Amino acid sequence: MYKLIAIDLDGTMLNSKGDISEENKFAIKQAQEKGIEVIIASRKIKRFSNEFRK
């Protein structure tokens, strides 16, 4: 079983507007409900990454 998922904020995770798609939000929520820790692993600035932690 997975214990951790590290997500990069790139074109795979983000849509053309720079938002996390509803499909990806759903997948993240499902992982969290299974007790899997989901973290952002990105070289982007902290302020930008904080917007997606919500």
C-alpha positions as CSV (number, residue, x, y, z in Angstrom):
1,M,0.0,0.0,0.0
2,Y,1.2,3.5,-0.8
3,K,1.9,5.8,2.2
4,L,2.8,9.0,0.3
5,I,2.1,10.6,-3.0
6,A,4.4,13.6,-4.1
7,I,2.8,15.9,-6.7
8,D,4.6,18.3,-9.0
9,L,2.6,21.3,-10.1
10,D,3.0,20.9,-13.8
11,G,1.0,20.4,-16.9
12,T,-0.1,17.0,-15.8
13,M,-1.6,18.1,-12.6
14,L,-2.7,21.6,-13.6
15,N,-5.2,22.6,-16.4
16,S,-4.6,25.4,-18.9
17,K,-5.8,28.0,-16.3
18,G,-3.2,26.8,-13.8
19,D,-5.8,25.1,-11.6
20,I,-5.9,21.5,-10.3
21,S,-8.6,19.8,-12.4
22,E,-11.7,18.4,-10.7
23,E,-10.6,14.9,-11.7
24,N,-7.3,15.4,-10.0
25,K,-8.9,16.9,-6.9
26,F,-11.1,13.8,-6.7
27,A,-8.1,11.5,-7.0
28,I,-6.2,13.4,-4.3
29,K,-9.2,13.3,-2.0
30,Q,-9.6,9.5,-2.5
31,A,-6.0,9.0,-1.7
32,Q,-6.3,11.1,1.5
33,E,-9.4,9.2,2.6
34,K,-7.3,6.0,2.3
35,G,-4.8,7.5,4.7
36,I,-2.2,8.3,2.0
37,E,-0.2,11.5,2.7
38,V,-0.3,13.9,-0.3
39,I,2.4,16.5,-0.6
40,I,3.4,19.1,-3.2
41,A,7.0,18.6,-4.5
42,S,7.8,21.6,-6.6
43,R,10.6,24.1,-7.2
44,K,8.1,26.8,-7.6
45,I,8.1,29.6,-5.1
46,K,6.4,28.9,-1.7
47,R,3.6,31.5,-2.1
48,F,2.5,29.8,-5.4
49,S,2.6,26.3,-3.8
50,N,0.6,27.5,-0.8
51,E,-2.4,28.3,-3.0
52,F,-2.7,24.6,-3.9
53,R,-2.5,23.3,-0.3
54,K,-6.0,24.4,0.3
